[in-house]
Amino acid sequence: MNMNTNRYTPAIITAENYTFSIPLYQRLFAWGEEQVNGLLYDLKKHFEKEGEVPYYLGMLSCIENEGRYDLIDGQQRFTLMMLLGITFQKEGNGWDKFLAGGNRLTFKARSKDTEYIKSLIHKSSFVAEKNKQMNCGIQAIRNFMDKEFEDETTRETFAQRVYNHLSFFFSELPKEYAQHPESLNKYFEAMNNSGKGLEQHEILKVDLMRGEENQMYLTKIWNLVSEMNRPIIRYSENTTENEYRNAYIAAIGSCRNGRYEDALSQCEELTDKKSDRTLESIVAERHEFARIVGHSERSILSFPDFLRLNFAIFNKVEASYNFYREELLRIFKTDSIANKQNFYHQLLFTRLLIDYYFIYKEGNETITRYNLLFNAGEQKEALTQYQSMLYVSTTFYSWMRPILQELINSPIEKTDKLLDLLKVTDNGLHPMPTNTEDLSYGKVDRYYFWRLDYYLWENRDAYFEHEEDRMIVKDYVFKANRSIEHVHPQNQDHNSEWGEDAVNSFGNLALISQSFNSQQSNDSVNIKFARIEDQADNAKLESIKMYRIYLDAKRTPEGWDEKAREKHEEDMYNLLKKSYSMEE
């Protein structure tokens, strides 16, 4: 039985007759009165305000073991449900069936705890050994019910709503984890690092699925598209790069021809078997996708933003900045999805397109590089760099949506065609500045520094005289640097005196990281140039424009003076102007 696909409640657990056990290595029930009361007050407040809307308790993890499920995470919450059932069973409402005479939950190698639970259920006068913490929990629940509800009717209503609407999800782990404690330890570490809060997209998954007949099919699509930090088609060691790309091309073609079930099968063909799943894939099944493994995030898009983007495309919403800051659930409630299956098909199609045509991140905690699966034609490297430039400089929806819409409507078979489309789209988003005054300090949009760096990279043969410098520029990686550096510093104590307009002019500016900006401070130009030279030698260049300033200054004995600044500014402004006419 696959536990991963549904929302569960005490009522559903009862109807399906699932039984659970708590392994010996899990700690005993440890909730105190404050935690028990906190949950009960939350439940009461929620049901008074929302009626029969589900209250989400979170995610529980389990491993199937000879017909029962060992609780790997969530034993505290499930034990509390048993204590609620013991208190509420006199109200009827199905809680007595949930308890199953004490067989719903057992404690491995802790027979006294199992017997204590059974004695509470059967109101036995003989108790071999009382579990003090469970007894404390029972007393807290009874005191809460006596204090908060004045009559039997309100007590019964509350107990009924908890039974039917206290909701949670299960992440069923492979059985192999039970035999490999080190794998479980890594899983626990990943859960602890990610946090256990139920995210809005997890709730949305259930809401969208409600009432749909083909839930298993839709769940397969959702589970595949939601793991943004892994490609939707897994890469196998036995698969060549061409075969891998062709798998994407085939799946995209199936979607384009309306054969979505075929596309889903094609995605699953190269996907690892369940027994071979890695720690990352298991954690991803908990739908804690966005921040599980820190810097090793692969996608340039989070899953919630992927959903927002698809909602905007599907419902033809002209989405602005505020739309992408809006709560996910509120967006989907404001304007409903008319045809759920078509929406899920679009999710599958766009996820394949994003994997194939858009950059993804590679690297480790200290360095990030970008790569691209799409490689037909001559411009893969340039397309990768241009998308990287847009990724760090521009809100994703501004440029990704129109490109994605175009790819949905018709295939693009060559990298040069996609690069041309990207440039035309970008030119519409960022018009050419009227003059250099618009690029001066206090007025300049940082985007133009990134754009200029791209076109210096693209035209490195024309703008960098020596092959060594061209190779340094060729290896440049775009970064989300946001600090504007004055090469000739604003504090001129250690430098020749420049006028304020010259110091703040575009020719004297570059975009660097905050840390490098702090390091530069008001140091002399020569000290700054020494650091730039060190960056170039160690493949850590922060700005191609700044590297060009350094090289311009080296050409003359006067170094970085106002004449060199004026010439640099003129050259860079002309390159910007030229960049707007290159594709016309």
C-alpha positions in Angstrom: 0.0 0.0 0.0 1.4 3.4 -1.0 1.0 5.9 1.8 2.4 8.8 -0.1 -0.5 9.9 -2.1 -3.3 10.9 0.2 -4.4 13.1 3.1 -5.2 11.0 6.2 -7.4 11.6 9.3 -8.3 9.4 12.3 -11.5 8.5 10.4 -9.6 7.4 7.3 -7.0 5.5 9.3 -9.9 3.6 10.9 -11.7 2.9 7.6 -8.5 1.6 6.0 -7.6 -0.3 9.2 -3.9 0.7 9.2 -2.0 -0.2 12.3 1.2 1.3 13.6 4.1 0.6 15.9 6.8 2.7 17.5 10.3 1.2 17.2 12.5 0.8 20.2 15.0 3.4 19.0 12.3 6.1 19.1 12.0 8.1 22.3 9.1 7.8 24.6 6.1 10.2 24.6 7.5 13.5 25.8 4.8 16.1 25.3 4.1 18.1 28.4 0.9 19.9 29.4 1.9 23.1 27.6 2.3 21.4 24.2 -0.9 19.4 24.6 -2.9 22.5 25.5 -1.3 24.4 22.6 -2.5 21.9 20.1 -6.0 21.7 21.6 -6.4 25.4 21.7 -5.3 25.6 18.0 -7.8 22.9 17.1 -10.7 24.6 18.9 -9.9 28.0 17.4 -9.6 26.5 13.9 -12.8 24.5 14.0 -14.8 27.4 15.5 -13.6 29.7 12.7 -13.3 27.3 9.7 -16.0 24.6 10.5 -15.1 21.4 8.7 -12.0 22.7 6.9 -9.1 20.3 7.5 -6.5 21.2 10.3 -3.1 20.0 9.1 -0.9 18.4 11.7 2.1 17.8 9.4 4.0 15.0 7.8 4.6 11.6 9.4 7.2 9.1 8.1 6.8 5.4 8.2 8.2 2.0 6.9 5.9 -0.9 6.2 6.9 -3.9 8.3 4.9 -7.2 8.1 1.5 -5.5 7.7 2.1 -2.7 10.2 3.8 0.6 9.8 6.8 1.6 11.9 6.6 5.3 12.7 10.0 6.8 11.9 8.9 10.4 12.5 5.7 11.6 14.1 5.4 9.2 17.0 4.8 12.0 19.4 1.8 13.3 17.4 0.4 9.8 16.8 0.6 8.9 20.4 -1.2 12.1 21.2 -4.0 11.0 18.8 -4.3 7.8 20.8 -4.6 9.8 24.0 -7.3 12.0 22.3 -9.1 8.9 21.3 -9.0 7.5 24.8 -10.5 10.7 26.1 -13.0 11.1 23.3 -14.2 7.5 23.0 -17.0 8.1 25.5 -18.4 10.7 23.0 -18.7 8.0 20.4 -18.1 9.5 16.9 -15.9 6.6 15.8 -13.0 7.1 18.3 -13.6 3.8 19.9 -13.1 2.1 16.5 -9.9 4.2 15.9 -8.4 2.8 19.1 -9.1 -0.8 18.0 -8.9 -2.0 21.5 -5.3 -0.8 21.7 -4.1 -2.5 18.5 -3.9 0.7 16.5 -0.6 1.6 18.1 1.9 -0.7 19.8 5.3 -0.1 21.3 8.0 -2.5 20.1 9.9 -4.0 23.1 8.0 -1.8 25.4 5.2 -4.1 26.4 4.4 -2.1 29.5 3.5 1.0 27.5 1.3 -1.1 25.2 -0.5 -2.6 28.2 -0.9 0.8 29.8 -2.6 2.1 26.6 -4.9 -0.9 26.6 -5.8 -0.5 30.2 -6.8 3.1 29.6 -9.0 2.1 26.7 -10.7 -0.7 28.6 -10.8 1.3 31.8 -9.0 -1.5 33.6 -8.5 -1.1 37.4 -5.3 -3.1 37.2 -2.3 -1.3 35.7 1.0 -3.0 35.8 3.0 0.3 35.4 1.7 3.7 34.7 3.4 5.8 32.0 3.7 9.2 33.8 4.0 11.3 30.6 1.0 9.7 28.9 -1.0 10.0 32.1 -0.1 13.7 32.2 -1.3 14.1 28.6 -4.6 12.4 29.4 -5.2 14.7 32.4 -4.4 17.8 30.2 -6.9 16.7 27.6 -9.6 16.0 30.2 -9.0 19.4 32.0 -9.2 21.2 28.6 -12.5 19.6 27.7 -14.0 20.3 31.1 -12.9 24.0 31.0 -13.6 24.8 27.4 -16.9 23.1 26.7 -20.0 23.7 28.7 -22.3 20.9 27.4 -22.1 17.4 25.8 -23.2 18.7 22.4 -20.3 21.0 22.0 -17.9 18.4 23.3 -19.3 15.8 20.8 -19.0 18.3 17.9 -15.4 19.1 18.7 -14.5 15.4 19.1 -16.3 14.6 15.8 -14.4 17.4 13.9 -11.1 16.2 15.2 -11.9 12.7 14.2 -12.9 13.6 10.7 -10.7 16.6 9.9 -7.4 16.4 11.9 -5.3 15.9 8.8 -1.8 14.7 8.1 0.3 13.1 5.4 2.6 10.1 5.4 5.9 9.7 3.7 6.5 6.0 3.3 10.2 5.1 3.2 11.7 2.1 1.5 11.9 -1.1 3.6 15.6 -1.1 3.1 15.9 1.8 5.5 14.9 -0.5 8.4 18.1 -2.6 7.8 20.4 0.4 7.4 20.5 2.7 10.5 23.0 5.0 8.8 20.5 5.8 6.1 17.9 6.6 8.7 20.3 8.8 10.5 20.9 10.8 7.4 17.2 11.0 6.8 16.7 12.4 10.3 19.5 14.9 9.8 17.8 16.1 6.5 14.4 16.4 8.2 15.9 18.4 11.1 17.7 20.7 8.7 14.5 21.3 6.6 12.0 21.8 9.3 8.7 19.9 9.5 6.1 22.6 8.8 3.5 21.7 6.3 4.0 24.1 3.4 1.2 25.7 1.3 1.9 23.6 -1.8 1.3 20.4 0.3 -2.1 21.7 1.3 -2.8 22.8 -2.3 -2.0 19.3 -3.6 -4.9 17.9 -1.5 -7.2 20.8 -2.4 -6.7 20.4 -6.1 -7.1 16.6 -5.9 -10.4 16.8 -4.0 -13.2 15.2 -6.1 -11.0 14.2 -9.0 -11.6 10.6 -10.3 -8.1 9.9 -11.6 -6.2 10.8 -8.4 -3.4 8.3 -8.8 -2.6 9.6 -12.3 -2.6 13.2 -11.2 -0.6 12.4 -8.1 2.1 10.8 -10.2 2.4 14.0 -12.3 2.5 16.2 -9.1 5.1 14.1 -7.5 7.3 14.2 -10.6 7.1 17.9 -11.3 7.4 19.0 -7.7 11.0 17.8 -7.2 12.5 20.9 -8.6 16.0 20.0 -7.4 16.1 16.9 -9.5 15.5 16.6 -13.3 12.1 15.2 -14.0 13.7 12.5 -16.1 16.4 10.9 -14.0 19.9 10.4 -15.5 21.1 6.8 -15.5 24.7 5.7 -15.6 23.8 3.4 -18.5 22.3 6.3 -20.5 24.4 8.3 -23.0 24.0 12.1 -23.2 22.3 11.8 -26.5 19.9 9.2 -25.3 19.1 11.4 -22.3 18.4 14.5 -24.4 16.3 12.3 -26.8 14.2 11.2 -23.8 13.3 14.8 -23.1 12.7 15.5 -26.8 10.3 12.5 -27.0 8.5 13.4 -23.8 8.1 17.0 -24.9 6.8 15.8 -28.3 4.3 13.6 -26.6 2.9 16.5 -24.6 2.8 18.7 -27.7 0.7 16.0 -29.4 -1.6 15.6 -26.4 -0.3 12.2 -25.4 0.3 13.1 -21.7 0.1 9.6 -20.4 2.9 8.6 -22.9 4.9 11.6 -21.7 4.5 10.5 -18.1 5.6 7.0 -18.9 8.6 8.3 -20.8 9.6 10.3 -17.7 9.3 7.3 -15.5 11.3 5.0 -17.8 14.6 6.4 -16.8 13.6 7.2 -13.3 15.4 5.2 -10.5 13.5 2.3 -9.1 12.0 2.8 -5.7 14.6 0.6 -4.0 17.4 2.7 -5.5 16.1 6.0 -4.3 18.6 8.3 -2.6 18.2 10.3 0.5 17.5 13.4 -1.6 14.6 11.8 -3.4 13.1 10.5 -0.1 13.3 14.0 1.5 11.8 15.4 -1.7 8.8 13.2 -1.2 8.0 15.1 2.0 7.5 18.1 -0.4 10.0 20.2 1.5 11.6 20.9 -1.8 12.8 24.5 -1.7 15.3 24.5 1.0 16.3 20.9 1.8 20.0 20.8 0.9 21.1 24.4 1.0 23.4 25.4 -1.8 23.0 22.2 -3.8 19.7 23.5 -5.2 19.5 22.7 -8.8 16.6 24.6 -10.2 16.5 28.4 -10.7 12.8 28.2 -9.8 11.2 27.1 -6.5 8.2 24.8 -6.7 5.7 27.4 -5.3 6.9 29.9 -8.0 6.6 27.1 -10.6 3.0 26.8 -9.5 2.4 30.5 -9.6 3.9 30.8 -13.1 1.7 27.9 -14.4 -1.4 29.4 -12.8 -0.7 32.7 -14.5 -0.2 31.0 -17.9 -3.2 28.7 -17.5 -5.7 31.4 -16.4 -4.1 34.1 -18.6 -3.3 36.3 -15.6 -1.2 39.4 -16.3 0.8 38.8 -13.1 2.9 41.5 -11.5 5.4 41.6 -8.7 2.7 41.5 -6.0 1.2 38.3 -7.6 4.4 36.4 -7.1 4.6 37.6 -3.5 1.0 36.5 -2.8 0.3 33.4 -0.7 -0.1 30.4 -2.9 -3.4 29.2 -1.4 -4.9 32.6 -1.8 -4.0 32.8 -5.5 -5.7 29.5 -6.2 -8.8 30.4 -4.2 -9.2 33.8 -5.9 -9.4 32.4 -9.4 -10.1 28.7 -9.6 -8.7 26.1 -12.0 -11.6 25.2 -14.4 -10.1 22.0 -15.7 -7.8 20.3 -13.2 -6.6 17.6 -15.6 -5.6 20.1 -18.2 -3.8 22.1 -15.5 -1.8 19.0 -14.4 -1.0 18.3 -18.0 0.4 21.8 -18.4 2.5 21.3 -15.2 4.0 18.2 -16.8 4.6 20.0 -20.1 6.2 23.1 -18.7 8.4 21.2 -16.3 9.8 19.2 -19.2 10.4 22.5 -21.1 12.1 24.2 -18.1 14.4 21.2 -17.6 15.3 21.1 -21.3 15.4 24.7 -22.4 16.4 26.6 -19.3 19.6 26.7 -17.2 20.1 24.8 -14.0 22.7 25.2 -11.3 25.7 23.1 -10.6 28.4 23.4 -8.0 28.9 23.3 -4.3 28.8 25.6 -1.3 31.6 27.9 -2.5 30.9 28.1 -6.3 27.9 28.0 -8.5 28.0 27.4 -12.3 25.2 27.0 -14.8 24.5 24.4 -17.4 22.0 23.8 -20.1 20.6 20.5 -21.5 19.5 22.0 -24.8 22.5 22.0 -27.1 21.3 21.9 -30.7 23.0 24.5 -32.9 26.0 26.8 -32.3 25.0 28.9 -29.3 24.7 26.7 -26.3 27.4 28.6 -24.4 26.0 32.0 -25.2 22.5 30.9 -24.4 23.7 29.6 -21.0 25.4 32.9 -20.3 22.5 35.1 -21.3 20.0 33.1 -19.2 22.5 33.3 -16.3 22.7 37.1 -16.8 18.9 37.3 -16.7 18.6 35.0 -13.7 20.8 37.2 -11.5 19.5 40.5 -12.8 15.8 40.2 -13.6 12.7 38.8 -11.9 12.2 35.3 -13.3 8.6 35.8 -14.4 9.5 38.8 -16.6 11.6 36.8 -19.0 10.7 33.1 -18.3 7.0 33.5 -18.9 7.1 34.9 -22.4 9.8 32.4 -23.4 7.9 29.5 -21.9 4.6 30.6 -23.6 6.4 30.6 -26.9 7.8 27.1 -26.3 4.4 25.9 -25.4 3.0 27.2 -28.6 5.7 25.9 -30.9 9.0 24.0 -30.8 12.4 25.8 -31.0 15.0 23.5 -32.5 18.2 25.5 -32.4 20.0 27.4 -29.6 20.6 30.4 -31.8 16.8 30.8 -32.3 16.1 30.7 -28.6 19.0 33.1 -27.9 17.5 35.6 -30.5 14.1 35.3 -28.9 15.5 35.8 -25.5 17.4 38.9 -26.6 14.3 40.4 -28.3 12.3 39.8 -25.2 14.9 41.3 -22.9 15.3 44.4 -25.1 11.5 45.0 -24.6 11.9 44.7 -20.9 15.0 47.0 -20.6 15.1 49.8 -23.2 18.4 51.5 -24.1 19.2 54.4 -21.7 19.0 57.8 -23.4 22.5 58.9 -22.4 25.3 58.2 -20.0 23.8 60.5 -17.4 21.0 57.8 -16.9 23.8 55.4 -16.0 25.5 57.5 -13.4 25.6 56.6 -9.7 22.2 57.1 -8.0 20.3 56.8 -11.3 21.6 53.6 -13.0 19.5 50.4 -13.0 21.9 47.6 -12.0 20.7 45.5 -14.8 22.8 47.5 -17.3 26.0 46.4 -15.6 25.1 42.7 -16.0 24.0 43.3 -19.6 27.2 45.0 -20.4 29.2 42.2 -18.8 27.3 39.7 -21.1 28.1 41.6 -24.3 31.7 42.1 -23.2 31.8 38.3 -22.8 30.1 37.7 -26.1 32.4 40.1 -27.9 35.6 39.3 -26.0 37.6 38.8 -29.2 37.0 42.5 -30.1 37.3 44.0 -26.6 40.2 42.0 -25.2 43.5 42.1 -27.1 45.4 39.2 -25.6 44.3 35.5 -25.7 45.1 35.1 -21.9 42.6 37.9 -21.1 40.0 36.4 -23.4 40.3 33.0 -21.6 39.8 34.8 -18.3 36.7 36.5 -19.5 35.4 33.3 -21.2 35.3 31.5 -17.8 33.3 34.3 -16.2 30.3 33.2 -14.1 27.4 35.6 -13.5 26.7 36.3 -9.8 23.9 38.2 -8.0 26.3 41.0 -7.0 24.5 44.2 -6.1 27.1 46.6 -4.7 28.2 49.5 -7.0 31.9 50.1 -6.7 33.5 53.5 -7.4 36.9 52.5 -8.9 38.3 56.0 -8.2 36.9 56.2 -4.6 34.5 58.8 -3.3 36.9 59.5 -0.5 39.9 60.8 -2.4 42.4 61.2 0.4 44.8 58.6 -1.2 44.1 59.5 -4.9 44.2 62.5 -7.3 41.2 64.9 -7.0 38.3 64.2 -9.4 35.1 66.2 -9.8 31.9 64.7 -8.3 30.4 64.0 -11.7 33.5 62.2 -12.8 33.6 60.0 -9.7 29.9 59.1 -10.1 30.0 58.6 -13.8 29.2 55.2 -15.5 32.8 55.0 -16.7 34.0 54.8 -13.0 31.5 52.3 -11.8 31.3 48.5 -11.7 29.0 46.0 -10.0 30.7 43.7 -7.3 29.8 41.7 -4.2 29.1 43.3 -0.9 32.1 41.5 0.6 34.5 42.8 -2.1 33.0 46.3 -1.8 33.7 46.3 1.9 37.3 45.1 1.3 37.9 47.8 -1.3 36.6 50.6 0.9 38.5 53.8 0.1 41.7 52.1 -0.8 43.8 53.6 -3.6 43.2 52.6 -7.2 46.4 50.6 -7.4 45.5 48.5 -4.4 42.1 47.8 -5.9 43.7 46.8 -9.2 46.0 44.4 -7.3 42.9 42.6 -6.0 41.3 42.5 -9.5 44.5 40.9 -10.8 44.3 38.3 -8.1 40.7 37.6 -9.0 41.7 37.1 -12.6 44.6 34.8 -11.7 42.2 32.6 -9.6 39.2 32.5 -11.9 37.1 34.6 -9.4 36.4 37.6 -11.5 33.5 39.6 -10.1 33.0 42.1 -13.0 34.1 41.9 -16.6 33.6 45.7 -16.9 35.9 46.2 -13.9 38.5 43.9 -15.5 38.3 46.0 -18.6 38.9 49.1 -16.5 42.0 47.5 -15.0 43.3 46.6 -18.5 42.6 50.1 -19.8 44.5 51.6 -16.9 47.5 49.4 -17.6 47.9 50.7 -21.1 49.2 54.2 -20.2 51.7 55.5 -17.6 49.0 57.7 -16.2 46.9 54.7 -15.2 43.3 55.3 -14.3 42.9 59.0 -14.8 39.9 61.0 -16.1 41.0 60.6 -19.7 41.0 56.8 -19.4 37.6 57.0 -17.6 36.1 59.1 -20.4 37.4 56.6 -23.1 36.1 53.6 -21.1 32.7 55.2 -20.7 32.4 56.0 -24.4 33.4 52.5 -25.4 31.0 50.8 -22.9 28.1 53.1 -23.8 28.7 52.4 -27.5 28.7 48.6 -26.8 25.4 48.9 -25.0 23.9 50.8 -28.0 25.3 48.2 -30.4 23.8 45.4 -28.3 20.3 46.7 -29.1 20.9 46.6 -32.8 22.7 43.3 -33.0 19.6 41.2 -33.5 17.6 43.6 -35.6 
